[in-house]
Amino acid sequence: MMSDRPEYLLYCMAQSGNAYRVALMLNLIGADWKPVFVDFFVAGETRTEKFRTEINEMGEVPVLDHAGRKFSQSAVCLTYLAKRSGKFQPEGEDEELECLGPYRFLKNFAPAPSPAGEAFLLNRLGISLPIVDKRLAKSPYLLGSRPTIADVSLAGYLYYPAEEFGFDIAKDHPHIGAWMDRIKALPGWKHPYELMPGYPLKRA
Amino acid sequence: MMSDRPEYLLYCMAQSGNAYRVALMLNLIGADWKPVFVDFFVAGETRTEKFRTEINEMGEVPVLDHAGRKFSQSAVCLTYLAKRSGKFQPEGEDEELECLGPYRFLKNFAPAPSPAGEAFLLNRLGISLPIVDKRLAKSPYLLGSRPTIADVSLAGYLYYPAEEFGFDIAKDHPHIGAWMDRIKALPGWKHPYELMPGYPLKRA
């Protein structure tokens, strides 16, 4: 009988500010959630074998349980809840280019062609690519002088071949192009088709 | 026999830019990882019952498996890997106040007093609180005109009672104080001691 179980459980205790971040987020997005008290200070419950085995091997709160999937670390929990709820999400340059993935999909892999869909996304790209280009004219990386996960995220679709887009992003937007060269020069960088299996695509 | 298993597995396919974000991050941080090919385009593998049950109920890649714990959504995976590796982390105002938690712990809950530790953290707070205050003088919320998870994260330790810190953050730093009032006015806001169990603390 799981029917009375709320959508989210949060393993927490009142004195933990890290736990409070997630508790507050759950409340702000109006989630269906309940706290589960973990007695860290008095009973040292988070360090017990039982807690480590069943809840979080790192022996820490908060732990967010969503239908049995467990997340630790408040930043991870906040990102997860923001993505799922669509609330309190930061708007970034990353988001600006979110239509790059769907556009490439429609153009190359969709079961049926959708010229209207492609035109819509291409129009949005025509607005957002210059915004990102302008941003990257100001600093070498999105958040300043060193690369962060914001850059890794932005890299998602940019290295796929120009023919999959029908235009050359690096050529048309020189600051994006220069940023792409900088990311490419990081130790460990590889092209998506080198890094992940499944290329070339073999259709059945 | 799990000894040959790498630390991370990434369920992915070469054509997915969302998967590439995580694959690239794993490579950039020098992680011990291997890709597991998921055949979305040809076999529709991510939509099968088996994949949904065993890997990701949302039927999507990427899925990051760390010692059996599974994470989906590229932003969640990137945040997790940045936290664990300490690499590619954004430096934020949030980070500026990271010593607030340890300071409050030492002052109130630590088993043995540590005046040197307290003094060190208090000195760092004396530098970082004005930085955050200055930042919040420029815009109502950390990233601009609306609250995001950056604000939720910053809220972690700020609402605990002034006596637990020995100083009144809101009074001493008026822009932080005004921001605290704005966050407090959001529907769903509650104080940590109202939102989570375990207060007042009952020592055994």
Interface residues (C-beta under 8 A of the other chain):
Chain A: L10 C12 M13 A14 Q15 S16 G17 N18 A19 Y20 R21 A23 L24 M25 N27 L28 I29 G30 P35 F37 D39 F41 V42 A43 E57 A67 R69 K70 F71 Q73 S74 A75 V76 L78 T79 Y80 L81 A82 K83 F88 Q89 P90 E91 L100 G101 R104 F109 L143 P147 T148 I149 A150 D151 V152 S153 A155 G156 Y157 Y159 Y160 L186 P187 G188 W189 K190 P192 Y193 L195 M196 P197 G198 Y199 L201 K202 R203 A204
Chain B: L10 C12 M13 A14 Q15 S16 G17 N18 A19 Y20 R21 A23 L24 M25 N27 L28 I29 G30 P35 F37 D39 F41 V42 A43 E57 A67 R69 K70 F71 Q73 S74 A75 V76 L78 T79 Y80 L81 A82 K83 F88 Q89 P90 E91 L100 G101 R104 F109 L143 P147 T148 I149 A150 D151 V152 S153 A155 G156 Y157 Y159 Y160 L186 P187 G188 W189 K190 P192 Y193 L195 M196 P197 G198 Y199 L201 K202 R203 A204
